[in-house]
Amino acid sequence: LTLPIPLERGGEQTLQEQIYRFIRDQVLSGGYRNGLQLPSTRELAEGLKVSRNTTLLAYQWLASEGYIETRQGAGTFTRQVISETVERAQHGPPSSSSGERPAVVLRCEPPLLTDRVAARAQFDFWYGRPDPRQFPTKIWARLVAESLAFARSSLADYGPQAGNLALREAISEYLSTARGLVVGPERILITAGAQDGLNLIARLLVEPGVAVAVENPGYQAAASVFRSYGACIKPVSVDGDGVLPEGLEGIAPKLVYTTPSHQFPTGAVMTLARRQALLASAEALNAYIIEDDYDGEIIYDRPPLAALAALDQNHRVIYVGSFSKSVGAGIRLGFLVMPPELMHWATGLKSLSSYGQPWTEQAALAAFIREGSFRTHLRRIRTLYRSRRDALITALREWLGEDADITGYESGLHLVVRLPAHLPNAEQVSAIARPLNVALYTLVAAGAADLECGNPDDRCLVLGYAALTPEEIETAIRRVARAVARGEASP
Ligand SMILES: Cc1ncc(COP(=O)(O)O)c(C=O)c1O
């Protein structure tokens, strides 16, 4: 360990002084954080090819002025120095700067997910969150360890650009049995989750001014990606059968973003007739359909549905898969099933942007699917989440009456409830809930509606239930119901 100190030998300053100034400046500017361990005087002397005496004297000088300290048996560490210089370095541009900077050209609205972690309430009905306690940690640890044992050069080398072949094969097999989608691994591209997949598609196909149809209400993070590449977003209405193909007429979209298995957020399942109509429209309009199957694995009251892509005879559908809901968003793995003509470009783009996902996680996930643990895990969480969903429906009916307007509960990790007219609207109810440590989400707060796309339904709440126990759900909804009733009673 050494430090990159550019020494000028034979210059005006002694070597000792140059070492002293370099470290002092780093401490003052905040470049070296408080408590950073420095190399020993011997290591530094060897690294810089100077005498030990030189580094020793420089360290003594720094210590005497309070920039560093030596802890017996532990080493030498920087110390916190609060000064105007540090403040300036951290909080403002140098005074000689004009303040002007090159313009950022990306039109970027970050999705709501990232800010959420910090603000979590005790009873948080955030919509897409699997229960962190259900992550298959033990199996995952074993599979990671086994993968590492067989890694050979895989961790040192770049992997295939489209992703780990074993994982693509495992996904290919899974899709054919679970989703009726028969595709070889040569059409599968591994991504860092659905969002990465959407970004890749947008980068391939969207240029400024291109029309992209998105469901309304719909997943705003998708619209934001398309918008960031200059797309002209065209909201298309949805009904109980999914997105309305007639809404595409007159728009001439190049891409149609949909969530056919569990429309986000309404939960509508696209009927076969609607799927066929949508495919026909895409053909007539020469558009690609994006099928975002973000939570299609988690189904309760009906048999699994064939993917829209499985019905597609003309390679109009780009299928977006993700393991965020079924396994956990932290593993950051998903995939795209690409029409053959796009695969070459998509693979090229993948290497242009990242050269792929971490090998160990891909290998572990491939083994997780292959050995059957994925299916076992799915069976287990379906049973568990079903009981939570039932608890939420029961609690909502207790509050709102037996005929409460609840939709989208046949699958996934969330449902939508429409508050009756005699209650305050969704925003007011979530404001009442907040001090009770209960987080409820309106369409806008859930990232499911955009004010630019017309007035979102202000009576709908999008409620995720998977990460809460039935008891937690009951307690939270009763708490809110009582508070709303009290609020109603007061003048
Ligand atoms: C509709 C929809 N699509 C995609 C995603 C993003 O998933 P991923 O974590 O795989 O990027 C989400 C996340 O909640 C989602 O709700």
The ligand as an SDF file (V2000), in Angstrom:
LIG
                    3D

 16 16  0  0  0  0  0  0  0  0999 V2000
  -44.9460   -2.9270  -13.6800 C   0  0  0  0  0  0  0  0  0  0  0  0
  -43.5300   -3.0970  -13.2450 C   0  0  0  0  0  0  0  0  0  0  0  0
  -42.5770   -3.3480  -14.1480 N   0  0  0  0  0  0  0  0  0  0  0  0
  -41.2820   -3.4430  -13.8270 C   0  0  0  0  0  0  0  0  0  0  0  0
  -40.8610   -3.2910  -12.5280 C   0  0  0  0  0  0  0  0  0  0  0  0
  -39.3770   -3.2580  -12.2370 C   0  0  0  0  0  0  0  0  0  0  0  0
  -38.8850   -4.4510  -11.9160 O   0  0  0  0  0  0  0  0  0  0  0  0
  -37.3230   -4.7280  -11.8060 P   0  0  0  0  0  0  0  0  0  0  0  0
  -36.9930   -4.7030  -10.3560 O   0  0  0  0  0  0  0  0  0  0  0  0
  -37.1880   -6.0830  -12.3980 O   0  0  0  0  0  0  0  0  0  0  0  0
  -36.5440   -3.7070  -12.5610 O   0  0  0  0  0  0  0  0  0  0  0  0
  -41.8040   -3.0290  -11.5360 C   0  0  0  0  0  0  0  0  0  0  0  0
  -41.3600   -2.8420  -10.1500 C   0  0  0  0  0  0  0  0  0  0  0  0
  -42.0790   -2.7760   -9.2140 O   0  0  0  0  0  0  0  0  0  0  0  0
  -43.1560   -2.9410  -11.8960 C   0  0  0  0  0  0  0  0  0  0  0  0
  -44.0960   -2.6810  -10.9870 O   0  0  0  0  0  0  0  0  0  0  0  0
  1  2  1  0
  2  3  1  0
  2 15  2  0
  3  4  2  0
  4  5  1  0
  5  6  1  0
  5 12  2  0
  6  7  1  0
  7  8  1  0
  8  9  2  0
  8 10  1  0
  8 11  1  0
 12 13  1  0
 12 15  1  0
 13 14  2  0
 15 16  1  0
M  END
$$$$
